[in-house]
């Protein structure tokens, strides 16, 4: 950033528009800003997971250092997605980043037990927070696909791939965190309706 932000409020957005990197103004209701908001929200949830991981790592729980580094990397990548949305000429996401996420998924997944049933978005506080991030990521991806339908130049193919792969990464991360901290995964009960039968 060339200029230091010395004044936070400008009043220029009071009319419901916001400034783009090229100086143009766009409605805050535009599909572009829906995606930007979802990506920002997702990044905040990743930050909460990172805070919880760092707290557990401070208590000497094993294997959380690598997760902490990965979460930090993901936050920077999400910021790059926001940069691409704000400045279409900027390319912050590449195939290398997609490949990194896929290798992370494979590495986390290889130590997990086989998935024999559906998992509910529940469990420990940490695991539940990862699931919240996963659902926000899915929403961001849906809105990004919608944006692409409206304006195919507004979001890159790699940014879309990143969001798609990131929700998979978060699902595997939720299972990995449960394993590392020794908490139980909550499995879907196929027979739940039986308890209501007379």
Secondary structure as UniProt FT lines:
FT   HELIX           12..15
FT   STRAND          17..19
FT   TURN            21..22
FT   STRAND          25..27
FT   TURN            28..29
FT   HELIX           31..58
FT   TURN            59..60
FT   TURN            62..63
FT   HELIX           64..86
FT   TURN            88..89
FT   HELIX           95..109
FT   TURN            110..111
FT   HELIX           125..150
FT   TURN            152..153
FT   HELIX           157..181
FT   TURN            190..191
FT   HELIX           192..196
//
